[in-house]
Amino acid sequence: MSRAAALLLATAVLTACGAISGGGAPGGSAGAAVVRVPQDAASLREGVDRVRPGGLVLVSPGVYRESVTVAKPGVVLRGTDRSTVVVDGEFKRPNGITVTGAGAAVENLTVRDHLANGVLFTGVTDATLQAGRAGGSAYDPLDTVKFPPLKGFRASYVTAYDNALYGIYAFDARSGVIEHSYASGQADSGIYVGQCRPCDTVVRHNTVEHNAVGLEVTNASERLYLLGNRASHNRVGLTLDSNDLEALGPQHGAVVAGNAFTDNNDAASPEQADGGFGIGIGAGGGRDNVIERNLISGNRSAGVLLSDVQGYPARGNTVRANRATGNGTDLVLSTGAPAGNCFAGNAESSSSPGNLSGIAGCDRATGAGTTAVPDTAAPAEPGTGRPPLGSALPVQAPPGISFQDVPAPPAQPAMPGAPTAAPRPATGLPGHVEPGAFRLPKSPTAVPIRTG
């Protein structure tokens, strides 16, 4: 999360909390099992107020120029038509849909043109402690005891485009699924998972393109899976980052399998805040992640880039059995030492440094790095004077365009049976996860591939 993003998050959540206190009905057992908008309720907010916990708010086609917060547990907010049920921020409101109710889900609709996020899932219910500080020199990462994570969330068949921060954003949230969704034109990232440990979250079968960053993971660790997604034509496909702007660093223990990270060199996209461009996967300070069976091609600077960041050396990451070809440099280990990072069987034609399998190979029996990870291993952080082992091919990032100017996407596949299906609260998630079922894609358009 950038400092600007942190500031906007505080503003967005504060606004949402104000909306609840201003007119939202309290939770409880009262309310209707199904509320139809606009047939039974004139607005999304009224529909959410009138539904019972665990109920369904079913929204008919229309452009809804409002923000709504789902605070009751187990509520499903669903559009009858993904492309024509639109929550429009008009570039005036921060969030489209904010979810703070455990087990709530958002399905089969479009969110666009917000000054922060399209859909936000979060355990943050009181933003006053952040207001005026977040994003500044006195930034205070959230107290994860005082603000426990939202438990249980799901976004299915959501289209999010042209939002100033994130399309679909899970922050201080766990036990969730983001699936079958599409995100384009975000000035930060299309789909973001941040500050959770353990995350118990799956991001699967999504398409992200024309964003500054396609998929972003920051300080999100343990039982986090990114499976069968396509991140193409962004500036950066995926980032796995550690920093001090959020709690729970360092980021560690994610599995990235069966995805396509291709051609992430889109000049007609919002400019990436840190200047990244032409990178398939960038892991800054991430640890013990597994990156396997991914198609990584056509990224002008680097296919996979592992690097140290201030306070967080990248350690113990495994990069194996991918097809990393046709990138500026296919594989880059830009750390101060091998530090247990390992590379094997990636079909690369270029790497920096050369002979990565010799310098940082993977043990055939365990799949882990063959080099030790001493606590004293010196990282190549700014100011240490220690040069990185390798470097990505330098690429000049083009200026980029405003998120407001990214063209609207075409219609996306609808949720089967959306008008009539019974509500399915986001409980017991993510369920059984099989990363091994996600094979190496043959092409970007072949994603997702799954057997069994």
C-alpha positions in Angstrom: 0.0 0.0 0.0 1.4 3.4 -0.9 1.1 6.3 1.5 -1.5 8.0 -0.7 -3.5 4.7 -0.7 -3.4 4.6 3.1 -4.8 8.1 3.3 -7.6 7.3 0.9 -8.4 4.1 2.7 -8.9 6.1 5.9 -11.1 8.6 4.2 -13.1 5.9 2.4 -13.8 3.9 5.5 -14.7 7.0 7.6 -17.2 8.0 4.9 -18.7 4.5 4.9 -19.0 4.4 8.7 -20.7 7.7 8.6 -23.2 6.3 6.1 -24.0 3.5 8.6 -24.6 5.7 11.5 -26.6 8.2 9.5 -29.3 5.9 8.2 -28.5 2.2 8.4 -30.8 -0.1 10.3 -29.2 -2.1 13.1 -28.4 -5.8 12.7 -30.5 -8.5 14.2 -32.9 -11.2 13.2 -35.5 -8.8 11.9 -35.9 -8.1 8.2 -36.9 -9.8 4.9 -35.2 -13.0 3.5 -35.2 -11.4 0.0 -35.3 -7.7 -0.8 -35.5 -6.7 -4.5 -34.2 -3.4 -5.6 -35.9 -1.3 -6.8 -39.1 -3.3 -6.5 -39.1 -3.6 -2.7 -36.6 -0.9 -1.8 -35.7 2.2 -3.8 -32.0 2.1 -3.3 -29.1 -0.3 -2.5 -28.8 1.2 1.0 -32.5 0.8 1.7 -32.3 -2.8 0.5 -29.4 -3.6 2.8 -31.2 -1.9 5.7 -34.3 -4.1 5.1 -32.8 -7.5 4.6 -32.2 -9.9 7.4 -28.8 -11.4 8.3 -28.1 -14.2 5.8 -30.6 -12.8 3.4 -30.4 -11.7 -0.3 -30.5 -8.3 -1.8 -31.3 -8.9 -5.4 -30.7 -5.9 -7.6 -32.3 -5.3 -11.0 -30.5 -3.5 -13.9 -29.9 0.2 -13.4 -27.2 2.7 -12.6 -27.1 3.2 -8.8 -25.3 6.4 -7.9 -24.7 5.7 -4.3 -22.4 4.0 -1.9 -23.5 1.1 0.3 -22.1 -0.7 3.4 -23.0 -4.3 4.1 -22.6 -4.7 7.9 -25.1 -7.5 8.6 -23.6 -11.0 8.7 -24.1 -13.4 5.8 -25.9 -11.0 3.5 -25.5 -11.6 -0.2 -25.7 -8.5 -2.5 -26.3 -9.7 -6.0 -27.1 -8.2 -9.4 -29.5 -10.0 -11.7 -27.3 -8.9 -14.7 -23.5 -8.4 -14.2 -23.0 -5.8 -16.9 -26.1 -3.7 -16.4 -26.3 -3.5 -12.6 -23.8 -0.7 -12.0 -22.7 1.0 -8.8 -21.4 4.3 -10.1 -19.2 6.6 -8.0 -19.3 9.4 -10.6 -15.7 10.2 -9.5 -17.3 11.7 -6.4 -17.6 9.0 -3.8 -14.8 6.9 -2.3 -16.1 3.4 -2.1 -18.8 1.6 -4.1 -19.5 -1.3 -1.8 -18.0 -1.7 1.7 -18.4 -5.0 3.4 -17.8 -5.3 7.2 -20.3 -8.0 8.0 -18.9 -11.5 8.5 -19.8 -14.0 5.8 -21.2 -11.4 3.4 -20.8 -11.7 -0.4 -21.0 -9.5 -3.4 -22.0 -11.1 -6.7 -22.7 -10.4 -10.4 -22.5 -6.7 -10.7 -20.3 -3.8 -11.8 -18.6 -1.1 -9.7 -16.9 1.9 -11.4 -15.6 5.4 -11.1 -14.8 5.6 -7.4 -12.2 7.8 -5.7 -10.9 4.8 -3.7 -12.2 1.3 -4.1 -14.9 -0.5 -6.1 -15.5 -3.2 -3.5 -13.8 -3.2 0.0 -13.9 -6.1 2.4 -12.5 -5.1 5.8 -12.5 -5.5 9.5 -12.0 -1.8 10.0 -15.2 -0.5 11.5 -13.9 2.7 13.2 -11.6 4.9 11.1 -11.3 7.8 13.5 -8.0 6.5 14.9 -6.5 6.7 11.4 -8.1 9.9 10.2 -5.5 12.7 9.8 -2.5 10.3 10.3 -2.7 7.6 7.7 -0.3 8.1 4.9 1.7 10.7 6.7 5.1 10.6 8.5 3.2 9.4 11.7 1.4 6.5 9.9 0.3 4.0 12.5 -0.4 0.5 11.2 -3.7 -0.8 12.4 -3.9 -2.5 15.8 -4.9 -5.9 14.7 -6.2 -6.7 18.2 -8.5 -3.7 18.4 -9.5 -4.2 14.7 -9.8 -7.9 14.3 -10.1 -9.1 10.7 -13.4 -9.6 8.9 -13.9 -13.4 8.8 -15.7 -14.7 5.8 -16.1 -12.8 2.5 -16.6 -13.5 -1.2 -16.6 -11.6 -4.4 -17.9 -13.6 -7.4 -18.5 -12.4 -10.9 -17.7 -8.8 -10.1 -16.6 -6.3 -12.7 -14.6 -3.4 -11.3 -13.1 -0.6 -13.5 -11.7 2.9 -13.4 -11.4 3.2 -9.6 -8.7 5.4 -8.1 -7.2 2.7 -5.8 -8.3 -0.9 -6.0 -11.0 -2.7 -7.9 -11.6 -5.4 -5.3 -9.8 -4.9 -2.0 -9.6 -7.3 0.9 -7.8 -5.6 3.8 -7.8 -6.9 7.4 -10.0 -9.7 6.2 -9.6 -13.5 6.1 -11.3 -16.7 5.2 -12.5 -15.5 1.8 -12.6 -16.0 -2.0 -12.3 -13.6 -4.9 -13.3 -15.4 -8.0 -14.6 -15.1 -11.6 -14.1 -11.4 -11.5 -12.6 -8.8 -13.8 -10.7 -5.6 -13.0 -9.3 -2.9 -15.3 -8.3 0.7 -15.2 -7.4 0.9 -11.5 -4.7 3.5 -10.6 -3.2 1.1 -8.1 -4.2 -2.5 -8.6 -7.1 -4.5 -9.9 -7.3 -7.0 -7.0 -5.5 -6.4 -3.7 -5.1 -8.7 -0.6 -3.4 -7.0 2.4 -2.7 -7.4 6.1 -3.9 -10.9 7.0 -2.2 -13.7 8.8 -3.3 -16.4 8.3 -5.2 -15.2 5.2 -7.1 -18.5 4.5 -8.0 -16.8 1.2 -8.1 -17.9 -2.5 -7.9 -15.6 -5.5 -8.9 -17.7 -8.5 -10.2 -17.5 -12.1 -9.9 -13.8 -12.4 -8.8 -11.5 -15.2 -7.0 -8.3 -14.5 -5.7 -5.9 -17.2 -5.0 -2.3 -18.0 -4.3 -1.5 -14.3 -1.1 -0.1 -12.8 -0.7 -3.5 -11.1 -2.9 -6.5 -11.8 -2.7 -8.5 -8.6 -1.2 -7.0 -5.4 -0.3 -8.8 -2.2 1.1 -6.8 0.8 1.8 -8.3 4.3 -0.7 -11.0 3.4 0.6 -14.4 4.6 -0.1 -18.1 5.2 -2.7 -20.1 3.4 -3.0 -17.5 0.6 -3.5 -18.9 -2.9 -3.5 -17.2 -6.3 -4.7 -19.8 -8.7 -5.7 -19.8 -12.4 -5.8 -16.0 -12.9 -4.8 -14.0 -16.0 -2.8 -10.8 -15.4 -2.0 -9.3 -18.8 -1.5 -5.8 -20.3 -1.0 -4.1 -16.9 2.2 -2.3 -16.0 3.1 -5.0 -13.5 1.3 -8.4 -13.3 1.7 -9.4 -9.7 3.5 -7.9 -6.6 4.3 -9.8 -3.4 5.4 -7.1 -1.0 6.4 -6.5 2.6 6.4 -3.0 4.1 5.8 -1.1 7.3 2.7 0.8 6.1 0.6 -2.1 7.1 0.9 -4.5 10.1 1.9 -8.1 9.9 5.1 -7.9 7.9 6.9 -9.6 6.3 4.7 -11.1 3.7 5.2 -14.8 3.4 3.8 -18.2 2.6 1.7 -17.5 -0.5 1.2 -20.1 -3.3 1.1 -18.7 -6.9 0.2 -21.5 -9.4 -1.4 -22.0 -12.8 -1.6 -18.3 -13.7 -0.7 -16.3 -16.8 1.4 -13.2 -16.3 1.9 -11.9 -19.9 2.7 -8.7 -21.8 2.6 -6.4 -18.8 3.8 -3.4 -20.7 0.6 -1.4 -21.2 1.3 2.3 -21.9 -2.4 3.0 -22.0 -2.8 2.3 -18.2 -2.5 4.4 -15.1 1.1 5.1 -14.0 2.4 2.8 -11.3 3.3 4.8 -8.1 6.7 3.2 -7.8 7.5 3.4 -11.5 7.3 -0.3 -12.1 6.8 -1.3 -15.7 7.3 -4.4 -17.8 7.4 -6.9 -14.9 5.5 -10.2 -14.7 5.9 -11.0 -11.0 7.8 -8.7 -8.6 8.4 -9.9 -5.0 9.9 -7.2 -2.8 10.8 -8.5 0.6 8.5 -11.5 0.4 9.5 -14.8 2.0 8.8 -18.5 1.6 6.4 -18.1 -1.3 6.0 -20.8 -3.9 5.7 -19.6 -7.5 5.1 -22.6 -9.8 3.5 -23.7 -13.1 2.8 -20.2 -14.3 3.1 -18.8 -17.8 5.3 -15.7 -17.6 6.1 -14.1 -21.0 6.4 -10.9 -23.0 7.2 -8.7 -20.0 9.8 -6.2 -21.2 11.8 -5.8 -18.1 11.6 -9.0 -16.1 9.6 -12.2 -15.9 10.2 -12.9 -12.2 12.0 -10.3 -10.0 12.9 -11.1 -6.4 14.4 -8.2 -4.5 15.1 -6.9 -1.0 13.3 -3.9 0.4 14.1 -1.7 3.4 13.9 -3.9 6.5 12.7 -7.0 4.6 15.1 -9.2 2.7 13.6 -11.6 0.3 14.2 -15.1 1.6 13.3 -18.7 1.0 11.1 -18.2 -2.1 10.8 -21.1 -4.6 10.4 -20.4 -8.3 10.0 -23.7 -10.2 8.3 -25.4 -13.1 7.2 -22.2 -14.7 7.5 -21.3 -18.4 9.4 -18.0 -18.2 10.4 -17.0 -21.7 10.5 -14.0 -24.0 10.9 -11.5 -21.2 13.5 -8.7 -21.0 15.3 -10.9 -18.4 13.3 -14.0 -17.6 14.5 -14.5 -14.0 16.1 -12.0 -11.8 17.5 -12.5 -8.3 18.1 -8.9 -7.2 18.9 -9.8 -3.5 22.1 -9.3 -1.6 22.6 -13.1 -1.1 20.8 -16.3 -2.4 19.3 -16.5 1.1 17.4 -19.7 0.4 15.6 -18.4 -2.7 15.7 -21.1 -5.4 15.0 -21.5 -9.1 14.5 -24.8 -11.0 12.9 -25.9 -14.3 11.6 -22.6 -15.5 12.6 -23.0 -19.2 14.2 -19.6 -19.1 16.6 -18.3 -21.8 18.0 -15.5 -19.7 18.7 -14.8 -16.0 20.5 -12.3 -13.9 22.8 -13.3 -12.5 23.6 -16.1 -14.9 23.5 -19.8 -13.9 20.8 -19.2 -11.4 20.2 -23.0 -10.9 23.9 -23.2 -9.8 23.9 -20.1 -7.6 20.4 -20.6 -6.2 19.2 -24.0 -7.1 16.3 -26.0 -5.6 16.9 -29.3 -3.8 15.4 -32.1 -5.9 14.0 -34.0 -2.9 12.5 -31.1 -0.9 12.0 -28.5 -3.6 13.5 -25.9 -1.3 16.6 -23.7 -1.7 20.0 -25.4 -1.5 21.6 -22.4 0.2 21.3 -21.7 3.9 19.3 -18.7 5.2 21.4 -17.3 8.0 19.8 -14.5 10.0 22.9 -12.4 9.3 22.6 -12.6 5.5 23.1 -9.1 4.3 20.3 -7.8 2.1 20.8 -5.4 -0.8 18.6 -2.8 0.8 18.9 0.9 0.1 21.8 2.4 2.1 23.6 -0.9 2.9 26.1 -0.5 0.1 25.7 -4.1 -0.8 25.0 -4.6 -4.5 22.3 -7.0 -5.6 23.3 -10.2 -7.3 21.3 -9.4 -10.4 19.2 -6.7 -12.1 16.3 -6.5 -14.4 16.6 -5.1 -17.9 16.1 -1.3 -17.6 13.0 -0.1 -19.3 11.7 3.5 -19.4 8.1 3.6 -18.2 5.8 5.6 -20.4 3.8 8.4 -18.7 0.5 6.6 -18.4 -3.0 7.9 -18.5 -5.6 8.9 -15.9 -7.6 6.1 -14.4 -10.7 8.1 -15.5 -9.7 7.7 -19.1 -9.2 3.9 -19.3 -12.0 2.6 -21.7 -14.8 0.6 -20.2 -14.4 -3.2 -20.6 -16.6 -5.4 -22.7 -19.4 -7.4 -21.0 -18.1 -10.2 -18.9 -19.6 -13.7 -18.3 -22.5 -13.7 -15.9 -23.0 -15.7 -12.8 -25.1 -18.8 -13.7 -28.6 -18.6 -12.4 -28.1 -15.2 -10.8 -31.8 -14.1 -10.9 -33.1 -17.3 -9.1 -30.2 -18.9 -7.2 -30.6 -19.2 -3.4 -28.2 -17.0 -1.4 -24.9 -18.6 -0.4 -23.2 -16.7 2.5 -19.4 -16.7 2.6 -19.0 -19.2 5.4 -16.6 -22.1 5.7 -14.3 -20.5 3.1 -12.1 -21.1 1.3 -12.9 -24.8 1.6 -10.5 -27.5 0.3 -7.8 -26.0 -1.9 -5.8 -28.0 -4.5 -3.0 -25.9 -5.9 -1.7 -29.0 -7.7 -4.8 -29.1 -9.8 -3.8 -25.9 -11.5 -1.5 -26.8 -14.4 0.9 -24.7 -16.4 -1.2 -22.8 -19.0 -0.4 -23.3 -22.6 -1.4 -19.8 -23.5 -3.0 -16.7 -21.7 -6.4 -17.4 -23.2 -6.2 -21.0 -21.9 -6.4 -19.8 -18.3 -7.8 -21.3 -16.1 -6.9 -24.9 -16.6 -8.0 -27.3 -14.0 -8.3 -31.1 -13.8 -10.2 -33.3 -11.5 
